[in-house]
Amino acid sequence: MADDGRLLRDVLHDAARLLLASTALALEARADGGNFAEAEGHREARWLVAAVLDVAPGELGRLLSVGYRTPVPTQARIHAAARRRAAGEPMAYCVGTAPFRHLVLHVDQRVLIPRPETEIVVDEALRLTASHPGGIAVDIGTGSGAIALSLATEGRFERVIATDLSDDALAVAAANAARVAAAEPEAAPVEFRHGADLAPLHGVRARVIVSNPPYIAYSEAAALPRSVRDWEPTVALVAADEGMARYTAILAGAHALLEPFGWVVFEVDARRAQRTAALATTAGYQQVQVVRDLTGRERVVLAQHVPA
């Protein structure tokens, strides 16, 4: 008789047991000032199993209630993901996906894991360009493509240009773009270009330039959470000039690339928000604003190009 697979409840139990026995997760929790408690282990196991099964966490309860049997290949994937998570690897890398706004993006160690706070950057870019359709949106340092693909699917742009210094990151973003285009054929086309800062954008005239650039100072890197410092790509995290180098480079050249009254929208570290805003003002931008995230931290800087 063919193997119908183990009951999902047993597979879930095994995943939780692996996580609860993890020294790496216990140390991670301790570094954050808490303990990796039993409730947290079971919660993480549910997230992990749901992600591997490609269902919403809420759907997991229904599968458990009907006695769903997990196919052998899926059991192996769940077990492998749980072992990686137990070693301290971030959840998104373990399961290979991360949610961002209405998208589910494929991610691995070639790119940063999209964060919920970055969704505010997209909110602001969409708000500032909502008055009329068309034009070009630019995403500098696209990583997984989270910002670019959100602008392409939610905005009303003619096209989106996404750049990155890393060929590996561009490969991840392009694969995500192909999946999004297949699922949402009405989305604006996204073009990917290789290069640093504004170098790949010669001749472009953009309505909005958006960036979540590296902004951690080299001196601060050692203090990052272990799950970030040890797993996510350093090139996407740290920058010279105490974390300000990428902002300086983009602001210096963005005037030449923006349409009249176009905008620059940056994600910033709260420690550098006011310094970035002052830099934009000094560089001749107007309507410079700092926007706070839902936790009250200064998270986004907006700056408008007003022609002389």
Backbone as CSV, one residue per row, in Angstrom:
resi,resn,N_x,N_y,N_z,CA_x,CA_y,CA_z,C_x,C_y,C_z
1,MET,0.852,-1.200,0.000,0.000,0.000,0.000,0.886,1.247,0.000
2,ALA,0.492,2.270,-0.763,1.271,3.510,-0.814,1.210,4.224,0.533
3,ASP,2.292,4.898,0.855,2.364,5.664,2.092,1.509,6.917,1.949
4,ASP,0.433,7.027,2.758,-0.450,8.188,2.700,0.082,9.378,3.474
5,GLY,1.232,9.215,4.120,1.801,10.313,4.870,1.354,10.316,6.324
6,ARG,2.129,11.003,7.142,1.805,11.110,8.570,0.760,12.185,8.785
7,LEU,0.050,12.056,9.890,-0.902,13.099,10.258,-0.173,14.423,10.454
8,LEU,-0.802,15.480,9.985,-0.193,16.805,10.086,0.093,17.169,11.534
9,ARG,-0.782,16.763,12.451,-0.561,17.120,13.854,0.760,16.544,14.363
10,ASP,1.125,15.349,13.890,2.375,14.725,14.325,3.580,15.427,13.704
11,VAL,3.443,15.810,12.454,4.517,16.552,11.785,4.724,17.898,12.469
12,LEU,3.624,18.556,12.807,3.699,19.846,13.502,4.331,19.681,14.878
13,HIS,3.960,18.628,15.576,4.526,18.360,16.900,6.040,18.177,16.813
14,ASP,6.482,17.422,15.809,7.923,17.189,15.654,8.666,18.478,15.362
15,ALA,8.079,19.342,14.531,8.720,20.624,14.209,8.840,21.487,15.462
16,ALA,7.773,21.532,16.260,7.811,22.321,17.500,8.856,21.774,18.459
17,ARG,8.967,20.457,18.529,9.948,19.845,19.437,11.374,20.221,19.032
18,LEU,11.646,20.219,17.727,12.961,20.623,17.235,13.278,22.066,17.620
19,LEU,12.294,22.934,17.445,12.523,24.353,17.740,12.717,24.576,19.232
20,LEU,11.929,23.890,20.041,12.025,24.086,21.488,13.348,23.569,22.051
21,ALA,13.961,22.627,21.356,15.251,22.089,21.809,16.436,22.904,21.298
22,SER,16.159,23.982,20.569,17.221,24.734,19.897,17.975,25.649,20.851
23,THR,19.261,25.419,20.975,20.123,26.320,21.742,20.238,27.663,21.049
24,ALA,20.321,27.645,19.715,20.480,28.886,18.961,19.294,29.817,19.170
25,LEU,18.072,29.279,19.139,16.894,30.122,19.331,16.786,30.604,20.775
26,ALA,17.214,29.768,21.726,17.220,30.202,23.127,18.171,31.372,23.329
27,LEU,19.352,31.309,22.703,20.329,32.400,22.803,19.813,33.649,22.106
28,GLU,19.154,33.463,20.959,18.593,34.597,20.221,17.551,35.314,21.072
29,ALA,16.675,34.538,21.708,15.645,35.132,22.551,16.265,35.848,23.744
30,ARG,17.298,35.238,24.335,17.958,35.848,25.494,18.598,37.182,25.109
31,ALA,19.182,37.224,23.912,19.799,38.471,23.451,18.769,39.574,23.284
32,ASP,17.519,39.182,23.000,16.438,40.161,22.858,15.747,40.443,24.186
33,GLY,16.292,39.890,25.262,15.751,40.171,26.587,14.615,39.276,27.021
34,GLY,14.454,38.114,26.368,13.367,37.221,26.746,13.804,35.768,26.704
35,ASN,12.824,34.886,26.756,13.080,33.452,26.667,12.325,32.879,25.481
36,PHE,12.901,31.847,24.863,12.194,31.147,23.804,11.255,30.158,24.477
37,ALA,10.054,30.636,24.794,9.111,29.875,25.598,8.367,28.850,24.745
38,GLU,7.674,27.947,25.435,6.955,26.877,24.733,5.927,27.439,23.767
39,ALA,5.223,28.477,24.185,4.204,29.067,23.305,4.837,29.612,22.027
40,GLU,6.013,30.231,22.166,6.698,30.772,20.999,7.154,29.649,20.066
41,GLY,7.639,28.552,20.635,8.064,27.420,19.818,6.922,26.850,18.998
42,HIS,5.763,26.696,19.612,4.607,26.168,18.888,4.109,27.172,17.842
43,ARG,4.167,28.450,18.169,3.740,29.471,17.200,4.659,29.470,15.980
44,GLU,5.959,29.416,16.215,6.905,29.375,15.097,6.714,28.113,14.260
45,ALA,6.453,27.003,14.920,6.235,25.754,14.183,5.022,25.870,13.270
46,ARG,3.967,26.510,13.750,2.774,26.686,12.912,3.090,27.576,11.713
47,TRP,3.817,28.672,11.943,4.189,29.540,10.818,5.013,28.764,9.799
48,LEU,5.978,28.008,10.297,6.880,27.279,9.413,6.104,26.243,8.588
49,VAL,5.280,25.465,9.232,4.540,24.425,8.526,3.564,25.039,7.527
50,ALA,2.883,26.092,7.926,1.944,26.753,7.008,2.675,27.280,5.773
51,ALA,3.850,27.857,5.981,4.608,28.397,4.850,5.051,27.303,3.895
52,VAL,5.510,26.187,4.435,5.937,25.082,3.569,4.737,24.504,2.815
53,LEU,3.585,24.437,3.467,2.378,23.941,2.808,1.752,24.978,1.877
54,ASP,2.254,26.229,1.961,1.728,27.333,1.151,0.261,27.594,1.452
55,VAL,-0.050,27.639,2.754,-1.395,28.000,3.201,-1.272,29.092,4.258
56,ALA,-2.329,29.837,4.456,-2.353,30.826,5.527,-2.321,30.111,6.873
57,PRO,-1.663,30.722,7.887,-1.634,30.067,9.203,-3.012,29.690,9.721
58,GLY,-4.026,30.514,9.422,-5.379,30.193,9.860,-5.944,28.943,9.216
59,GLU,-5.490,28.635,8.007,-5.954,27.449,7.295,-5.403,26.173,7.918
60,LEU,-4.301,26.313,8.663,-3.674,25.140,9.268,-4.638,24.442,10.227
61,GLY,-5.429,25.228,10.961,-6.389,24.652,11.901,-7.400,23.751,11.206
62,ARG,-7.846,24.173,10.022,-8.805,23.341,9.288,-8.168,22.024,8.846
63,LEU,-6.937,22.105,8.351,-6.244,20.891,7.922,-6.040,19.927,9.094
64,LEU,-5.703,20.496,10.253,-5.543,19.655,11.437,-6.860,19.000,11.828
65,SER,-7.944,19.741,11.719,-9.246,19.229,12.161,-9.768,18.102,11.273
66,VAL,-9.368,18.099,10.005,-9.855,17.047,9.099,-8.871,15.880,9.000
67,GLY,-7.826,15.886,9.826,-6.877,14.786,9.835,-6.022,14.724,8.581
68,TYR,-5.605,15.885,8.099,-4.783,15.944,6.877,-3.502,15.136,7.055
69,ARG,-3.193,14.339,6.043,-1.966,13.548,6.051,-0.934,14.211,5.148
70,THR,0.257,14.387,5.667,1.309,15.132,5.000,2.117,14.208,4.089
71,PRO,2.161,14.498,2.784,2.952,13.646,1.876,4.405,13.569,2.321
72,VAL,5.035,12.450,2.024,6.406,12.213,2.464,7.360,13.315,1.994
73,PRO,7.329,13.745,0.719,8.239,14.822,0.304,8.018,16.119,1.086
74,THR,6.761,16.412,1.420,6.465,17.621,2.189,6.967,17.480,3.617
75,GLN,6.850,16.285,4.188,7.416,16.048,5.513,8.912,16.354,5.524
76,ALA,9.595,15.908,4.481,11.037,16.138,4.412,11.349,17.624,4.329
77,ARG,10.555,18.371,3.577,10.778,19.816,3.469,10.521,20.514,4.800
78,ILE,9.479,20.097,5.503,9.180,20.690,6.811,10.307,20.387,7.791
79,HIS,10.764,19.147,7.795,11.832,18.762,8.715,13.106,19.545,8.412
80,ALA,13.450,19.682,7.126,14.651,20.429,6.757,14.528,21.893,7.167
81,ALA,13.349,22.497,6.952,13.146,23.896,7.329,13.231,24.073,8.840
82,ALA,12.669,23.118,9.596,12.714,23.200,11.062,14.142,23.074,11.577
83,ARG,14.932,22.194,10.962,16.331,22.048,11.379,17.110,23.344,11.104
84,ARG,16.854,23.965,9.976,17.542,25.224,9.661,17.126,26.316,10.644
85,ARG,15.837,26.374,10.952,15.378,27.387,11.919,15.966,27.120,13.295
86,ALA,16.059,25.843,13.678,16.632,25.488,14.979,18.096,25.886,15.066
87,ALA,18.773,25.967,13.928,20.177,26.411,13.899,20.295,27.925,13.967
88,GLY,19.161,28.629,13.994,19.175,30.079,14.118,18.944,30.830,12.834
89,GLU,18.795,30.122,11.709,18.574,30.790,10.427,17.208,31.479,10.451
90,PRO,17.095,32.679,9.881,15.808,33.375,9.878,14.706,32.549,9.214
91,MET,13.506,32.684,9.737,12.367,31.905,9.261,12.164,32.038,7.758
92,ALA,12.263,33.260,7.228,11.996,33.462,5.802,12.954,32.665,4.931
93,TYR,14.220,32.598,5.325,15.172,31.804,4.546,14.872,30.314,4.666
94,CYS,14.443,29.897,5.840,14.166,28.473,6.055,13.036,27.978,5.161
95,VAL,12.000,28.796,5.009,10.846,28.365,4.205,10.919,28.895,2.773
96,GLY,11.820,29.873,2.532,12.040,30.356,1.174,11.091,31.424,0.698
97,THR,10.242,31.940,1.581,9.292,32.985,1.191,9.145,34.010,2.304
98,ALA,8.690,35.207,1.912,8.389,36.257,2.881,7.236,37.088,2.349
99,PRO,6.276,37.438,3.208,5.174,38.283,2.752,5.610,39.745,2.713
100,PHE,5.056,40.488,1.761,5.265,41.933,1.700,4.040,42.543,1.044
101,ARG,3.299,43.316,1.811,2.039,43.887,1.359,1.142,42.749,0.863
102,HIS,0.689,42.772,-0.396,-0.172,41.696,-0.884,0.618,40.598,-1.595
103,LEU,1.936,40.718,-1.611,2.779,39.766,-2.329,3.373,38.730,-1.383
104,VAL,3.681,37.566,-1.937,4.524,36.586,-1.250,5.755,36.408,-2.131
105,LEU,6.917,36.808,-1.614,8.144,36.833,-2.396,9.048,35.670,-2.023
106,HIS,9.735,35.138,-3.016,10.759,34.134,-2.752,12.034,34.845,-2.307
107,VAL,12.631,34.369,-1.222,13.844,34.982,-0.685,14.833,33.902,-0.281
108,ASP,16.096,34.262,-0.316,17.157,33.422,0.222,18.280,34.339,0.676
109,GLN,19.431,33.757,1.011,20.494,34.555,1.618,21.159,35.538,0.657
110,ARG,20.723,35.583,-0.583,21.238,36.587,-1.517,20.600,37.951,-1.310
111,VAL,19.494,38.002,-0.564,18.756,39.264,-0.413,18.325,39.452,1.032
112,LEU,18.116,40.707,1.411,17.511,40.995,2.705,16.082,40.468,2.749
113,ILE,15.636,40.131,3.942,14.247,39.730,4.150,13.389,41.001,4.214
114,PRO,12.349,41.112,3.386,11.493,42.308,3.456,10.869,42.468,4.838
115,ARG,10.848,43.726,5.309,10.304,44.027,6.634,8.976,44.781,6.518
116,PRO,8.097,44.595,7.499,6.821,45.330,7.471,6.994,46.844,7.440
117,GLU,8.045,47.359,8.116,8.217,48.812,8.146,8.506,49.389,6.766
118,THR,9.069,48.587,5.879,9.352,49.073,4.534,8.072,49.291,3.742
119,GLU,6.978,48.672,4.167,5.704,48.891,3.487,5.293,50.368,3.548
120,ILE,5.737,51.083,4.580,5.401,52.503,4.693,6.071,53.305,3.584
121,VAL,7.258,52.883,3.156,7.936,53.540,2.039,7.059,53.452,0.793
122,VAL,6.501,52.283,0.538,5.609,52.110,-0.608,4.361,52.966,-0.446
123,ASP,3.779,52.976,0.762,2.605,53.819,1.011,2.865,55.267,0.611
124,GLU,4.006,55.801,1.034,4.307,57.198,0.758,4.544,57.440,-0.732
125,ALA,5.254,56.534,-1.392,5.491,56.689,-2.834,4.179,56.664,-3.609
126,LEU,3.265,55.778,-3.225,1.970,55.714,-3.893,1.144,56.962,-3.611
127,ARG,1.182,57.438,-2.393,0.419,58.643,-2.037,0.900,59.854,-2.839
128,LEU,2.200,60.000,-2.949,2.766,61.177,-3.614,2.536,61.160,-5.126
129,THR,2.266,59.999,-5.698,2.104,59.890,-7.153,0.679,59.535,-7.556
130,ALA,-0.257,59.621,-6.624,-1.626,59.157,-6.889,-2.442,60.108,-7.756
131,SER,-1.993,61.340,-7.922,-2.837,62.349,-8.578,-3.033,62.092,-10.065
132,HIS,-2.063,61.465,-10.718,-2.248,61.151,-12.138,-1.390,59.951,-12.517
133,PRO,-1.852,59.186,-13.520,-1.132,57.964,-13.893,0.052,58.256,-14.804
134,GLY,0.879,57.222,-14.979,1.977,57.308,-15.931,3.314,57.570,-15.266
135,GLY,4.332,57.715,-16.100,5.664,58.014,-15.616,6.409,56.786,-15.134
136,ILE,7.617,57.043,-14.673,8.533,55.986,-14.257,8.770,56.070,-12.756
137,ALA,8.725,54.923,-12.101,9.147,54.814,-10.703,10.459,54.045,-10.679
138,VAL,11.377,54.467,-9.827,12.690,53.833,-9.709,12.856,53.310,-8.286
139,ASP,13.361,52.092,-8.178,13.695,51.489,-6.887,15.188,51.191,-6.890
140,ILE,15.943,51.889,-6.065,17.395,51.719,-6.007,17.744,50.753,-4.878
141,GLY,18.480,49.694,-5.212,18.811,48.656,-4.240,17.634,47.749,-4.005
142,THR,17.130,47.151,-5.060,15.826,46.477,-5.008,15.818,45.201,-4.178
143,GLY,16.964,44.508,-4.041,16.973,43.271,-3.265,16.036,42.241,-3.853
144,SER,15.059,41.797,-3.082,14.090,40.799,-3.529,13.096,41.343,-4.538
145,GLY,13.092,42.665,-4.729,12.118,43.295,-5.613,10.868,43.754,-4.897
146,ALA,10.862,43.722,-3.571,9.644,44.003,-2.805,9.041,45.367,-3.140
147,ILE,9.861,46.421,-3.089,9.342,47.759,-3.345,8.933,47.892,-4.806
148,ALA,9.812,47.500,-5.719,9.538,47.655,-7.147,8.264,46.929,-7.561
149,LEU,8.094,45.707,-7.092,6.933,44.925,-7.491,5.654,45.445,-6.850
150,SER,5.756,45.999,-5.660,4.588,46.634,-5.046,4.183,47.879,-5.825
151,LEU,5.154,48.678,-6.239,4.838,49.861,-7.048,4.231,49.454,-8.392
152,ALA,4.744,48.369,-8.972,4.257,47.920,-10.270,2.824,47.404,-10.198
153,THR,2.466,46.765,-9.098,1.136,46.168,-8.986,0.108,47.107,-8.359
154,GLU,0.558,48.038,-7.523,-0.387,48.906,-6.827,-0.423,50.328,-7.375
155,GLY,0.650,50.750,-8.035,0.697,52.099,-8.567,0.107,52.176,-9.965
156,ARG,0.196,53.373,-10.535,-0.320,53.580,-11.897,0.804,54.100,-12.792
157,PHE,1.956,53.467,-12.694,3.130,53.896,-13.442,3.157,53.246,-14.821
158,GLU,3.819,53.929,-15.749,4.040,53.345,-17.070,5.002,52.164,-16.975
159,ARG,6.041,52.338,-16.154,6.982,51.249,-15.914,7.755,51.527,-14.630
160,VAL,8.433,50.499,-14.172,9.258,50.586,-12.966,10.653,50.111,-13.343
161,ILE,11.676,50.843,-12.883,13.063,50.436,-13.066,13.627,50.104,-11.697
162,ALA,14.196,48.912,-11.563,14.763,48.463,-10.294,16.243,48.177,-10.489
163,THR,17.076,48.690,-9.587,18.521,48.510,-9.710,19.083,47.815,-8.480
164,ASP,20.244,47.210,-8.664,20.966,46.657,-7.519,22.422,46.453,-7.914
165,LEU,23.293,46.624,-6.934,24.723,46.372,-7.140,25.021,44.880,-7.249
166,SER,24.152,44.048,-6.697,24.376,42.608,-6.626,23.665,41.882,-7.766
167,ASP,24.433,41.170,-8.580,23.819,40.329,-9.617,22.960,39.234,-8.990
168,ASP,23.404,38.708,-7.846,22.623,37.674,-7.166,21.254,38.200,-6.753
169,ALA,21.225,39.409,-6.188,19.944,39.999,-5.791,19.052,40.215,-7.006
170,LEU,19.619,40.693,-8.099,18.821,40.920,-9.304,18.222,39.617,-9.830
171,ALA,18.946,38.513,-9.678,18.406,37.222,-10.108,17.181,36.843,-9.278
172,VAL,17.249,37.067,-7.962,16.103,36.794,-7.094,14.933,37.693,-7.465
173,ALA,15.202,38.988,-7.637,14.138,39.943,-7.954,13.490,39.627,-9.294
174,ALA,14.295,39.277,-10.292,13.744,38.975,-11.613,12.849,37.738,-11.569
175,ALA,13.246,36.739,-10.782,12.407,35.544,-10.645,11.089,35.892,-9.956
176,ASN,11.149,36.751,-8.941,9.912,37.198,-8.299,9.044,37.979,-9.276
177,ALA,9.674,38.814,-10.104,8.923,39.610,-11.076,8.206,38.715,-12.079
178,ALA,8.852,37.643,-12.496,8.218,36.727,-13.446,6.971,36.090,-12.838
179,ARG,7.062,35.714,-11.560,5.896,35.118,-10.896,4.775,36.144,-10.741
180,VAL,5.131,37.370,-10.374,4.114,38.418,-10.205,3.461,38.737,-11.544
181,ALA,4.252,38.839,-12.606,3.697,39.159,-13.923,2.720,38.085,-14.386
182,ALA,3.026,36.831,-14.078,2.120,35.745,-14.467,0.807,35.816,-13.695
183,ALA,0.887,36.208,-12.432,-0.308,36.270,-11.588,-1.082,37.568,-11.773
184,GLU,-0.374,38.648,-12.109,-1.003,39.969,-12.231,-0.575,40.613,-13.545
185,PRO,-1.166,40.188,-14.654,-0.727,40.677,-15.968,-0.969,42.164,-16.196
186,GLU,-1.804,42.792,-15.372,-2.060,44.227,-15.515,-0.993,45.082,-14.839
187,ALA,-0.061,44.465,-14.133,0.988,45.217,-13.440,1.885,45.921,-14.448
188,ALA,2.460,47.034,-14.032,3.421,47.742,-14.883,4.648,46.869,-15.106
189,PRO,5.260,46.962,-16.279,6.484,46.193,-16.505,7.619,46.686,-15.613
190,VAL,8.467,45.763,-15.176,9.607,46.093,-14.320,10.886,45.736,-15.071
191,GLU,11.767,46.703,-15.164,13.058,46.507,-15.821,14.144,46.487,-14.751
192,PHE,15.056,45.541,-14.837,16.118,45.420,-13.845,17.441,45.850,-14.453
193,ARG,18.195,46.659,-13.694,19.486,47.153,-14.149,20.527,46.953,-13.057
194,HIS,21.730,46.590,-13.467,22.820,46.336,-12.537,23.667,47.593,-12.357
195,GLY,23.975,47.906,-11.085,24.864,49.024,-10.809,24.557,49.666,-9.473
196,ALA,25.463,50.534,-9.047,25.350,51.180,-7.737,24.681,52.538,-7.858
197,ASP,23.861,52.838,-6.864,23.246,54.166,-6.742,22.576,54.573,-8.054
198,LEU,22.969,55.731,-8.621,22.292,56.254,-9.808,22.981,55.867,-11.117
199,ALA,24.092,55.138,-11.032,24.873,54.836,-12.229,24.075,54.148,-13.338
200,PRO,23.133,53.243,-13.044,22.408,52.569,-14.130,21.270,53.393,-14.728
201,LEU,21.101,54.642,-14.305,19.884,55.385,-14.630,20.109,56.553,-15.580
202,HIS,21.193,56.544,-16.318,21.485,57.635,-17.235,20.322,57.834,-18.213
203,GLY,19.861,59.069,-18.313,18.794,59.404,-19.252,17.389,59.185,-18.741
204,VAL,17.230,58.614,-17.558,15.899,58.368,-17.002,15.308,59.660,-16.459
205,ARG,13.997,59.812,-16.610,13.265,60.884,-15.936,12.148,60.224,-15.139
206,ALA,12.277,60.279,-13.829,11.387,59.525,-12.947,10.435,60.438,-12.205
207,ARG,9.244,59.938,-11.948,8.302,60.657,-11.085,8.694,60.495,-9.625
208,VAL,9.242,59.315,-9.301,9.627,59.059,-7.921,10.824,58.121,-7.914
209,ILE,11.779,58.419,-7.046,12.927,57.548,-6.801,12.817,57.060,-5.362
210,VAL,12.731,55.760,-5.215,12.525,55.146,-3.909,13.750,54.304,-3.571
211,SER,14.150,54.308,-2.315,15.279,53.467,-1.923,15.219,53.117,-0.447
212,ASN,15.501,51.845,-0.175,15.795,51.383,1.182,17.246,50.930,1.152
213,PRO,18.186,51.875,1.242,19.592,51.538,1.022,20.236,50.984,2.287
214,PRO,21.461,50.469,2.183,22.217,50.121,3.400,22.392,51.372,4.259
215,TYR,22.118,51.260,5.556,22.247,52.465,6.396,22.821,52.175,7.782
216,ILE,23.391,51.015,7.971,24.050,50.703,9.232,25.529,51.067,9.112
217,ALA,26.049,51.777,10.095,27.476,52.104,10.097,28.294,50.837,10.343
218,TYR,29.493,50.796,9.780,30.356,49.632,9.990,30.607,49.407,11.476
219,SER,30.699,50.486,12.241,30.961,50.366,13.674,29.780,49.780,14.436
220,GLU,28.601,49.772,13.810,27.392,49.263,14.464,27.077,47.822,14.085
221,ALA,27.769,47.291,13.088,27.403,45.982,12.538,27.456,44.874,13.586
222,ALA,28.453,44.916,14.459,28.607,43.843,15.448,27.444,43.798,16.432
223,ALA,26.752,44.912,16.601,25.648,44.976,17.554,24.304,44.581,16.943
224,LEU,24.279,44.283,15.651,23.033,43.852,15.026,22.574,42.528,15.640
225,PRO,21.264,42.254,15.633,20.801,40.945,16.096,21.500,39.829,15.328
226,ARG,21.795,38.750,16.036,22.529,37.648,15.417,21.820,37.123,14.173
227,SER,20.484,37.086,14.190,19.731,36.564,13.052,19.900,37.421,11.815
228,VAL,20.258,38.694,12.022,20.542,39.595,10.892,22.022,39.551,10.548
229,ARG,22.861,39.747,11.542,24.312,39.863,11.331,24.906,38.606,10.706
230,ASP,24.451,37.450,11.144,25.082,36.202,10.719,24.482,35.601,9.455
231,TRP,23.333,36.136,8.993,22.651,35.476,7.890,22.374,36.389,6.695
232,GLU,22.040,37.645,6.932,21.629,38.505,5.820,22.856,39.146,5.163
233,PRO,22.754,39.497,3.866,23.943,39.965,3.127,24.466,41.308,3.649
234,THR,25.723,41.311,4.042,26.338,42.507,4.625,26.274,43.697,3.684
235,VAL,26.454,43.447,2.383,26.480,44.541,1.412,25.153,45.303,1.390
236,ALA,24.081,44.660,1.799,22.774,45.309,1.817,22.456,45.950,3.160
237,LEU,23.373,45.822,4.117,23.127,46.328,5.464,23.958,47.558,5.822
238,VAL,25.254,47.538,5.482,26.169,48.545,6.022,26.635,49.497,4.927
239,ALA,26.950,50.715,5.357,27.423,51.743,4.432,28.470,52.604,5.125
240,ALA,29.317,53.211,4.317,30.366,54.090,4.834,29.774,55.396,5.341
241,ASP,30.652,56.266,5.838,30.252,57.588,6.344,29.172,57.450,7.415
242,GLU,29.437,56.532,8.361,28.504,56.309,9.473,27.093,55.986,8.982
243,GLY,27.013,55.231,7.887,25.724,54.801,7.365,25.059,55.774,6.406
244,MET,25.707,56.894,6.110,25.081,57.947,5.303,25.502,57.953,3.833
245,ALA,26.437,57.111,3.442,27.043,57.231,2.104,26.032,57.102,0.977
246,ARG,25.105,56.164,1.091,24.156,55.938,-0.007,23.166,57.097,-0.128
247,TYR,22.733,57.650,0.998,21.841,58.812,0.943,22.537,59.987,0.263
248,THR,23.779,60.220,0.629,24.538,61.327,0.041,24.661,61.159,-1.465
249,ALA,25.003,59.958,-1.908,25.197,59.709,-3.336,23.897,59.880,-4.116
250,ILE,22.809,59.372,-3.589,21.532,59.449,-4.314,21.023,60.880,-4.365
251,LEU,21.071,61.578,-3.246,20.588,62.955,-3.230,21.422,63.859,-4.128
252,ALA,22.710,63.574,-4.242,23.572,64.422,-5.074,23.183,64.369,-6.540
253,GLY,22.666,63.221,-6.991,22.375,63.090,-8.414,20.920,63.003,-8.794
254,ALA,20.031,62.899,-7.825,18.626,62.656,-8.145,17.950,63.836,-8.825
255,HIS,18.411,65.065,-8.564,17.816,66.226,-9.243,17.811,66.026,-10.756
256,ALA,18.899,65.495,-11.291,19.048,65.349,-12.742,18.165,64.240,-13.306
257,LEU,17.631,63.384,-12.452,16.849,62.243,-12.918,15.354,62.384,-12.671
258,LEU,14.978,63.358,-11.865,13.567,63.503,-11.501,12.838,64.448,-12.444
259,GLU,11.581,64.119,-12.711,10.708,65.075,-13.379,10.535,66.295,-12.475
260,PRO,10.144,67.435,-13.039,9.809,68.573,-12.176,8.772,68.161,-11.129
261,PHE,9.059,68.503,-9.898,8.209,68.216,-8.747,8.135,66.712,-8.426
262,GLY,9.119,65.965,-8.927,9.227,64.563,-8.557,9.786,64.409,-7.148
263,TRP,9.736,63.188,-6.640,10.055,62.947,-5.241,11.143,61.883,-5.071
264,VAL,11.909,62.055,-4.004,12.767,61.009,-3.465,12.105,60.498,-2.185
265,VAL,12.029,59.183,-2.041,11.441,58.564,-0.853,12.450,57.556,-0.308
266,PHE,12.950,57.811,0.900,13.951,56.954,1.522,13.388,56.254,2.744
267,GLU,13.762,54.981,2.930,13.675,54.397,4.263,14.949,54.772,5.007
268,VAL,14.810,55.096,6.296,15.959,55.514,7.089,15.939,54.811,8.438
269,ASP,17.097,54.713,9.023,17.225,54.334,10.417,16.848,55.561,11.260
270,ALA,16.103,55.334,12.331,15.624,56.462,13.130,16.765,57.343,13.612
271,ARG,17.941,56.759,13.838,19.080,57.537,14.316,19.608,58.490,13.258
272,ARG,19.217,58.274,12.001,19.749,59.087,10.904,18.665,59.866,10.163
273,ALA,17.449,59.833,10.656,16.351,60.467,9.945,16.555,61.978,9.819
274,GLN,16.850,62.632,10.924,16.987,64.090,10.880,18.231,64.499,10.087
275,ARG,19.280,63.692,10.202,20.491,63.997,9.437,20.233,63.845,7.932
276,THR,19.453,62.841,7.553,19.116,62.651,6.141,18.227,63.787,5.648
277,ALA,17.274,64.196,6.468,16.407,65.315,6.088,17.221,66.595,5.911
278,ALA,18.156,66.834,6.813,19.004,68.028,6.694,19.870,67.950,5.435
279,LEU,20.360,66.773,5.121,21.167,66.576,3.915,20.341,66.896,2.674
280,ALA,19.082,66.461,2.645,18.210,66.754,1.508,17.961,68.250,1.370
281,THR,17.744,68.916,2.483,17.519,70.367,2.441,18.755,71.083,1.920
282,THR,19.910,70.701,2.416,21.167,71.304,1.960,21.395,71.062,0.474
283,ALA,20.940,69.905,-0.023,21.117,69.568,-1.436,20.096,70.247,-2.337
284,GLY,19.220,71.070,-1.762,18.310,71.871,-2.575,16.922,71.302,-2.764
285,TYR,16.582,70.248,-2.041,15.231,69.689,-2.145,14.271,70.497,-1.284
286,GLN,13.014,70.447,-1.645,11.990,71.161,-0.903,10.935,70.195,-0.384
287,GLN,10.023,70.699,0.423,8.975,69.874,1.031,9.572,68.653,1.744
288,VAL,10.717,68.838,2.389,11.386,67.728,3.066,10.597,67.365,4.326
289,GLN,10.265,66.098,4.442,9.445,65.640,5.563,10.010,64.338,6.125
290,VAL,9.779,64.130,7.417,10.116,62.856,8.066,8.805,62.219,8.520
291,VAL,8.609,60.956,8.134,7.380,60.224,8.449,7.703,59.136,9.463
292,ARG,6.854,59.003,10.456,7.049,57.982,11.493,6.320,56.693,11.119
293,ASP,6.855,55.553,11.600,6.175,54.283,11.378,5.139,54.050,12.477
294,LEU,4.518,52.871,12.476,3.444,52.598,13.427,3.933,52.496,14.860
295,THR,5.241,52.317,15.060,5.794,52.281,16.408,6.234,53.664,16.879
296,GLY,6.071,54.680,16.029,6.468,56.034,16.379,7.892,56.389,16.010
297,ARG,8.634,55.459,15.396,10.005,55.747,15.001,10.033,56.528,13.687
298,GLU,10.970,57.441,13.586,11.165,58.160,12.331,11.719,57.174,11.311
299,ARG,10.976,56.942,10.222,11.260,55.811,9.356,11.456,56.187,7.888
300,VAL,10.807,57.263,7.425,10.834,57.614,6.005,11.159,59.094,5.866
301,VAL,12.008,59.414,4.885,12.274,60.807,4.537,11.807,61.058,3.119
302,LEU,11.055,62.138,2.941,10.527,62.550,1.648,11.198,63.864,1.249
303,ALA,11.517,64.005,-0.022,12.140,65.245,-0.509,11.704,65.473,-1.955
304,GLN,11.313,66.699,-2.272,10.801,67.008,-3.607,11.787,67.824,-4.412
305,HIS,11.929,67.452,-5.663,12.735,68.212,-6.638,11.859,69.316,-7.246
306,VAL,12.185,70.566,-6.945,11.471,71.708,-7.497,12.428,72.451,-8.405
307,PRO,12.142,72.503,-9.714,13.100,73.153,-10.629,13.237,74.627,-10.323
308,ALA,14.429,75.152,-10.567,14.714,76.564,-10.304,13.954,77.451,-11.272
